[in-house]
Amino acid sequence: MNLAGTVALVSGGASGLGLATTRELVSSGAHVLVVDLVSEIPDDATLASSTTLVTGDVTVADDIARAVSAAESLGELRTVVTCAGIAPAGRVVGRSGPLPLADFERVLRINLLGTFNVVRLCAASMQHNQPIEGERGVIITTASVAAFDGQIGQAAYAASKGGVAAMTLPIARELAALLIRVNTIAPGVFETPMTDAFTDAVRESLGSQVPHPARLGRPSEFAALARHIVENAYLNGETIRLDGAIRMGLS
């Protein structure tokens, strides 16, 4: 699908992988509706004229319904990329006892339920689009390599991202009847606000664990894959690892 002149929605689109994706989609000619908890997008003249920000929480149905409505006011919503998420660590049994159930639930609520909330409401909008070259829209969700080789302390995170990966195919099969494609990107360790907080030594150590190229992933590389998924009409129902061939160790 050609992105030029279309409307896209990116959750978590004001920072990290989401911001890079917002920039990539804008550079491809799309107007991007950004849904994020923040009240402004980083200052960028290009983004200012080609983005609309809706402050909202992906776990709140009314917030996402409002964002979808705002996107529809700009035109037919054709592309959705879900990047909102959190990655806290916590052992099942730590020094202070078992992991609080609320901590586990919060990760699943934001990463899995929040992703599904965006998907279901955007798909409901997309189904009314007029088909262009045989499709009405493309949905891309974000999992993680932790879905497949989660480390110690990542039980909640791995479970949430495993859920995102697991629902990709059944949703793709269902929405195929509506001419909507669904794919998932499972990134490895990337340069994001989370890793920005690490020391240079820690970042270098993480990068050295990647077989090739031996470095952290760049947000622009995630965004480039998202764009390719949109433009490649035969990609559907797939979870794609983007990780430099890393397979995570125990911790």
VOPAGU-2260 file (C-alpha; in pm, 1 decimal, decimal comma):
REM VOPAGU-2260
SITE   aa  ch    i         X         Y         Z
SITE  MET   A    0       0,0       0,0       0,0
SITE  ASN   A    1     126,2     342,7     -92,7
SITE  LEU   A    2     143,8     567,9     214,6
SITE  ALA   A    3     130,5     899,1      27,3
SITE  GLY   A    4    -180,2    1097,1     115,0
SITE  THR   A    5    -303,0     843,8     371,4
SITE  VAL   A    6    -376,2     867,1     744,2
SITE  ALA   A    7    -184,0     657,3     997,5
SITE  LEU   A    8    -213,1     609,9    1373,8
SITE  VAL   A    9      89,5     535,4    1593,4
SITE  SER   A   10      42,8     460,9    1962,3
SITE  GLY   A   11     344,4     559,1    2170,6
SITE  GLY   A   12     442,6     768,9    1871,3
SITE  ALA   A   13     608,4    1054,9    2060,1
SITE  SER   A   14     927,8     874,9    2164,9
SITE  GLY   A   15    1158,9     582,5    2092,4
SITE  LEU   A   16    1051,6     332,9    1827,5
SITE  GLY   A   17     716,3     507,4    1794,9
SITE  LEU   A   18     869,3     846,7    1720,0
SITE  ALA   A   19    1101,1     696,3    1458,7
SITE  THR   A   20     799,8     527,2    1300,1
SITE  THR   A   21     604,6     852,6    1304,5
SITE  ARG   A   22     891,1    1025,6    1122,9
SITE  GLU   A   23     919,7     743,6     866,8
SITE  LEU   A   24     549,2     745,0     788,4
SITE  VAL   A   25     546,6    1124,8     759,0
SITE  SER   A   26     846,0    1109,4     522,9
SITE  SER   A   27     641,7     863,9     312,7
SITE  GLY   A   28     363,1    1118,2     274,3
SITE  ALA   A   29     122,9    1007,3     547,7
SITE  HIS   A   30     -43,4    1227,0     808,0
SITE  VAL   A   31      13,8    1058,3    1143,7
SITE  LEU   A   32    -223,0    1066,0    1439,4
SITE  VAL   A   33      -0,7    1011,5    1743,4
SITE  VAL   A   34    -154,4     866,3    2060,1
SITE  ASP   A   35      67,1     908,8    2364,7
SITE  LEU   A   36      57,1    1005,8    2730,0
SITE  VAL   A   37     260,6    1321,1    2663,1
SITE  SER   A   38     116,4    1661,7    2580,2
SITE  GLU   A   39     351,2    1743,5    2292,4
SITE  ILE   A   40     564,4    1582,2    2022,4
SITE  PRO   A   41     937,6    1670,4    2004,0
SITE  ASP   A   42     988,4    1996,7    1818,0
SITE  ASP   A   43    1024,1    1922,3    1448,8
SITE  ALA   A   44     893,8    2145,4    1171,0
SITE  THR   A   45     806,4    1852,5     944,3
SITE  LEU   A   46     623,1    1666,5    1217,1
SITE  ALA   A   47     437,3    1978,6    1325,6
SITE  SER   A   48     265,7    2007,9     989,0
SITE  SER   A   49     205,8    1636,0     933,8
SITE  THR   A   50     105,7    1503,0    1273,8
SITE  THR   A   51    -185,7    1534,9    1511,6
SITE  LEU   A   52    -139,3    1447,6    1878,1
SITE  VAL   A   53    -412,0    1297,1    2091,5
SITE  THR   A   54    -312,0    1257,5    2455,3
SITE  GLY   A   55    -445,8     925,0    2570,2
SITE  ASP   A   56    -390,9     591,6    2741,7
SITE  VAL   A   57    -397,0     277,7    2524,7
SITE  THR   A   58    -573,8      85,0    2800,5
SITE  VAL   A   59    -867,8     326,2    2807,9
SITE  ALA   A   60   -1134,1     248,3    2547,6
SITE  ASP   A   61   -1269,2     604,8    2537,2
SITE  ASP   A   62    -920,8     749,6    2479,8
SITE  ILE   A   63    -854,4     528,3    2179,5
SITE  ALA   A   64   -1205,8     577,5    2043,9
SITE  ARG   A   65   -1140,2     952,1    2059,1
SITE  ALA   A   66    -807,0     906,5    1878,6
SITE  VAL   A   67    -966,0     695,4    1604,9
SITE  SER   A   68   -1238,3     955,9    1560,0
SITE  ALA   A   69    -970,7    1225,4    1527,1
SITE  ALA   A   70    -790,4    1014,3    1266,4
SITE  GLU   A   71   -1113,7     965,3    1072,0
SITE  SER   A   72   -1163,2    1342,0    1062,6
SITE  LEU   A   73    -836,5    1361,7     866,5
SITE  GLY   A   74    -936,4    1095,3     614,2
SITE  GLU   A   75    -957,6     716,6     593,4
SITE  LEU   A   76    -736,4     547,6     853,4
SITE  ARG   A   77    -513,5     310,9     654,8
SITE  THR   A   78    -212,3     228,1     875,7
SITE  VAL   A   79    -179,0     149,1    1245,6
SITE  VAL   A   80     142,9      83,4    1437,3
SITE  THR   A   81     123,5       2,2    1809,8
SITE  CYS   A   82     443,7     101,4    1990,9
SITE  ALA   A   83     317,0     194,6    2338,5
SITE  GLY   A   84     451,9     -32,0    2611,7
SITE  ILE   A   85     659,3     -73,1    2926,3
SITE  ALA   A   86     942,2    -310,1    3018,3
SITE  PRO   A   87     989,1    -330,1    3396,3
SITE  ALA   A   88    1190,4    -617,5    3540,9
SITE  GLY   A   89    1085,8    -823,6    3841,2
SITE  ARG   A   90    1164,2   -1172,3    3966,0
SITE  VAL   A   91     878,5   -1408,0    4047,3
SITE  VAL   A   92    1031,7   -1447,4    4392,6
SITE  GLY   A   93    1256,6   -1157,3    4486,8
SITE  ARG   A   94    1432,3   -1044,1    4801,9
SITE  SER   A   95    1112,6    -891,4    4935,9
SITE  GLY   A   96     895,9   -1191,1    4849,8
SITE  PRO   A   97     677,9   -1287,1    4554,4
SITE  LEU   A   98     622,2   -1040,4    4273,5
SITE  PRO   A   99     315,2    -830,4    4356,2
SITE  LEU   A  100      28,3    -946,8    4139,4
SITE  ALA   A  101     -54,4    -585,5    4055,5
SITE  ASP   A  102     291,0    -541,4    3898,5
SITE  PHE   A  103     238,3    -840,7    3669,6
SITE  GLU   A  104    -111,5    -726,4    3581,9
SITE  ARG   A  105       4,1    -372,1    3495,8
SITE  VAL   A  106     253,3    -498,7    3237,5
SITE  LEU   A  107      -6,1    -722,3    3072,0
SITE  ARG   A  108    -264,8    -446,4    3081,7
SITE  ILE   A  109     -47,5    -192,6    2901,1
SITE  ASN   A  110     144,2    -418,6    2661,8
SITE  LEU   A  111    -119,1    -677,4    2571,0
SITE  LEU   A  112    -461,6    -537,9    2652,8
SITE  GLY   A  113    -352,7    -191,9    2534,8
SITE  THR   A  114    -232,1    -333,5    2204,5
SITE  PHE   A  115    -555,5    -525,1    2152,9
SITE  ASN   A  116    -761,0    -217,8    2241,1
SITE  VAL   A  117    -589,8     -17,8    1965,9
SITE  VAL   A  118    -617,6    -303,3    1715,6
SITE  ARG   A  119    -988,0    -370,3    1771,7
SITE  LEU   A  120   -1098,6      -7,2    1748,2
SITE  CYS   A  121    -878,9      75,7    1449,2
SITE  ALA   A  122    -989,2    -238,1    1263,9
SITE  ALA   A  123   -1351,6    -140,6    1323,3
SITE  SER   A  124   -1278,4     190,7    1151,2
SITE  MET   A  125   -1070,8      42,0     869,0
SITE  GLN   A  126   -1342,5    -200,9     763,6
SITE  HIS   A  127   -1538,6      90,0     614,4
SITE  ASN   A  128   -1251,9     209,9     392,3
SITE  GLN   A  129   -1278,0     178,5      16,5
SITE  PRO   A  130   -1024,7     -86,5     -96,4
SITE  ILE   A  131    -711,0      46,7    -263,8
SITE  GLU   A  132    -522,1    -210,0    -470,4
SITE  GLY   A  133    -712,0    -484,8    -290,5
SITE  GLU   A  134    -668,0    -375,5      70,7
SITE  ARG   A  135    -833,4    -149,5     323,6
SITE  GLY   A  136    -551,6    -116,5     575,7
SITE  VAL   A  137    -245,2    -251,9     754,9
SITE  ILE   A  138    -196,4    -307,3    1127,6
SITE  ILE   A  139     149,3    -356,6    1280,7
SITE  THR   A  140     193,6    -450,6    1645,3
SITE  THR   A  141     513,1    -459,3    1849,6
SITE  ALA   A  142     622,8    -769,4    2038,9
SITE  SER   A  143     982,9    -841,3    2148,6
SITE  VAL   A  144    1243,4   -1114,4    2127,3
SITE  ALA   A  145    1151,8   -1165,7    2494,0
SITE  ALA   A  146     838,0   -1334,2    2362,5
SITE  PHE   A  147    1061,8   -1622,5    2251,8
SITE  ASP   A  148    1367,2   -1613,2    2481,7
SITE  GLY   A  149    1275,2   -1405,4    2783,2
SITE  GLN   A  150    1538,0   -1354,7    3048,5
SITE  ILE   A  151    1522,9   -1399,8    3424,4
SITE  GLY   A  152    1313,2   -1117,0    3565,7
SITE  GLN   A  153    1109,1   -1081,3    3245,2
SITE  ALA   A  154     816,9   -1312,9    3323,4
SITE  ALA   A  155     557,9   -1036,2    3297,5
SITE  TYR   A  156     719,3    -866,3    2998,3
SITE  ALA   A  157     772,1   -1194,0    2811,3
SITE  ALA   A  158     414,7   -1301,6    2881,6
SITE  SER   A  159     276,5    -972,7    2750,6
SITE  LYS   A  160     487,2    -976,1    2434,6
SITE  GLY   A  161     426,8   -1346,6    2384,2
SITE  GLY   A  162      56,7   -1266,0    2387,1
SITE  VAL   A  163     104,2    -999,0    2121,1
SITE  ALA   A  164     290,3   -1245,9    1899,3
SITE  ALA   A  165      36,3   -1522,0    1962,3
SITE  MET   A  166    -265,5   -1315,4    1860,7
SITE  THR   A  167    -106,1   -1194,8    1535,9
SITE  LEU   A  168    -206,5   -1489,9    1318,2
SITE  PRO   A  169    -564,2   -1536,8    1443,3
SITE  ILE   A  170    -634,2   -1165,4    1403,1
SITE  ALA   A  171    -473,8   -1165,5    1057,2
SITE  ARG   A  172    -688,9   -1462,3     956,3
SITE  GLU   A  173   -1004,3   -1291,7    1082,9
SITE  LEU   A  174    -935,3    -951,2     930,5
SITE  ALA   A  175    -832,4   -1099,9     596,1
SITE  ALA   A  176   -1202,5   -1109,4     510,6
SITE  LEU   A  177   -1202,8    -730,7     557,3
SITE  LEU   A  178    -890,8    -688,4     338,9
SITE  ILE   A  179    -682,9    -576,6     640,9
SITE  ARG   A  180    -333,2    -717,4     693,3
SITE  VAL   A  181    -184,5    -773,7    1040,3
SITE  ASN   A  182     184,7    -825,5    1117,8
SITE  THR   A  183     408,7    -794,9    1422,4
SITE  ILE   A  184     768,1    -678,0    1469,4
SITE  ALA   A  185     966,7    -841,2    1750,6
SITE  PRO   A  186    1265,8    -611,4    1812,4
SITE  GLY   A  187    1578,7    -704,1    2002,4
SITE  VAL   A  188    1772,8    -451,0    2209,9
SITE  PHE   A  189    1732,8    -104,5    2059,4
SITE  GLU   A  190    1850,6     248,9    2126,6
SITE  THR   A  191    1546,6     385,9    2308,5
SITE  PRO   A  192    1486,9     615,4    2607,3
SITE  MET   A  193    1517,2     304,7    2826,8
SITE  THR   A  194    1868,8     218,6    2707,2
SITE  ASP   A  195    1965,4     587,7    2699,6
SITE  ALA   A  196    1959,0     568,8    3078,9
SITE  PHE   A  197    2229,8     300,7    3079,2
SITE  THR   A  198    2599,1     379,3    3102,5
SITE  ASP   A  199    2813,3     361,7    2789,0
SITE  ALA   A  200    2972,7      44,6    2925,7
SITE  VAL   A  201    2636,3    -125,4    2968,0
SITE  ARG   A  202    2521,3     -24,4    2619,0
SITE  GLU   A  203    2847,0    -152,1    2469,4
SITE  SER   A  204    2806,9    -479,1    2658,0
SITE  LEU   A  205    2451,9    -521,9    2529,5
SITE  GLY   A  206    2558,9    -440,8    2174,8
SITE  SER   A  207    2846,6    -688,9    2185,9
SITE  GLN   A  208    2598,3    -971,5    2251,4
SITE  VAL   A  209    2444,7    -918,7    1907,5
SITE  PRO   A  210    2609,0   -1149,8    1650,5
SITE  HIS   A  211    2593,9    -905,0    1358,9
SITE  PRO   A  212    2591,3    -612,0    1347,8
SITE  ALA   A  213    2734,7    -607,4    1701,1
SITE  ARG   A  214    2548,7    -302,7    1826,3
SITE  LEU   A  215    2210,0    -193,0    1951,7
SITE  GLY   A  216    1933,2    -160,1    1695,9
SITE  ARG   A  217    1848,5     185,1    1568,7
SITE  PRO   A  218    1491,3     313,2    1587,1
SITE  SER   A  219    1516,9     410,0    1219,8
SITE  GLU   A  220    1567,9      40,4    1136,8
SITE  PHE   A  221    1247,6     -52,9    1317,0
SITE  ALA   A  222    1066,0     225,5    1133,2
SITE  ALA   A  223    1205,7     113,2     797,5
SITE  LEU   A  224    1068,8    -236,8     856,5
SITE  ALA   A  225     729,7     -96,8     953,3
SITE  ARG   A  226     720,3      99,1     628,2
SITE  HIS   A  227     819,9    -208,8     427,7
SITE  ILE   A  228     542,2    -412,7     588,1
SITE  VAL   A  229     290,6    -149,6     482,2
SITE  GLU   A  230     422,9    -138,5     128,0
SITE  ASN   A  231     464,6    -515,3      78,8
SITE  ALA   A  232     113,2    -645,1      13,3
SITE  TYR   A  233     207,7   -1011,8      55,9
SITE  LEU   A  234     329,6    -980,8     415,4
SITE  ASN   A  235      49,2   -1097,2     641,5
SITE  GLY   A  236       9,2   -1287,9     968,2
SITE  GLU   A  237     381,8   -1279,2    1036,9
SITE  THR   A  238     591,1   -1198,8    1344,7
SITE  ILE   A  239     930,1   -1072,5    1227,7
SITE  ARG   A  240    1232,7   -1073,0    1457,7
SITE  LEU   A  241    1448,2    -763,2    1411,3
SITE  ASP   A  242    1742,5    -839,4    1633,2
SITE  GLY   A  243    2074,5    -896,0    1455,4
SITE  ALA   A  244    2037,1   -1271,9    1526,1
SITE  ILE   A  245    2060,3   -1228,3    1903,9
SITE  ARG   A  246    1926,6   -1504,3    2126,3
SITE  MET   A  247    1898,5   -1372,4    2480,5
SITE  GLY   A  248    2081,2   -1548,3    2763,5
SITE  LEU   A  249    1950,4   -1614,8    3112,4
SITE  SER   A  250    1990,2   -1256,3    3232,5
